[in-house]
Amino acid sequence: MKTGSYRVKAGQKVKLEDWKTDDDGGLEEDDAKVLLDELEDQLFDLQERLYAERQQSLLIVLQARDAGGKDGVVKKVVGQFNPNGLKITNFKQPTEDELAHDFLWRIHAHTPGKGMIGVFNRSHYEDVLVTRVYSMIDNKTAKTRLKHIRAFEELLTDNGTRVVKFYLHISPEEQKERLQARLDEPEKNWKFNPGDLKDREHWEAFTEAYQDALSTSTDEAPWYVVPADHKWYRDLVISQVLVSILNDMNPQFPDIDFKPSEIRIK
């Protein structure tokens, strides 16, 4: 499976209708689970080196429509990391204090420090998605914000933080099934938000907003449009991308200034 086919190239104009939501890479679920088990071990080992080295950091951005699977990715993929080297941030509706500052003010404080992996479960992109669809900002402001986002991510990259962004791409049919399951299964009732139905009515408007947001993909801070109708395949793609990125970062255990063989513990 070549994950590069899901990567948005720098400068590429995205039309989401051209990207499959139900791709499975030609794999069966059982075969994918075997591959995923191997990747989980690699993710854990690579994160340990990153944490020990404390010279670089990784920021993972997760964006999706309602019921797109962000929490599932946090549980199934991000859950393989050691919590000591991990920070997960879920950006809710801005507070009054946050609204008194520029839209990126509340974001910067949550970016990962050296040695850490940060996960944004929803992110700074909400300020060019929801706000645009519901006319809280106009198209001109949205484009200006996208320009600022590119500059912000460039700043992070220049300071040793790798940025990778995943859009979990589901179909309206799959979203309907998942939302219905939240109503039908009592243990999932708490997940249902009536506001999700309102967002669903604006499917095309959100599509346009996401397509513009995905245009911020660069070589240094790429977007991946991940087919997410099959949860197991979604997790496999994201795990493979993260292993590839962490291998490219090539974190190393730090040198030590003593010889372990000469130390005797009494």
Protein Blocks (a to p, Z undefined) as FASTA:
>chain_A
ZZklmpccehiacdfklpcfkbghhpafklmmmmmmmmmmmmmmmmmmmmmnopaccddd
ddddehilmmmmmmmmmmmpcfklgccdddddddfklmmpcfklmmmmmpccehiacdde
hifklmmmmmmmnopacfklmmmmmmmmmmmmmmmmmnopacddddddddfklmmmmmmm
mmmpmklmmmpcfklmmmmmmmmmmmmmmmmmmmmpcfklccddddfkbmmlmmmmmmmm
mmmmmmmnopacdddfbdfklpccZZ
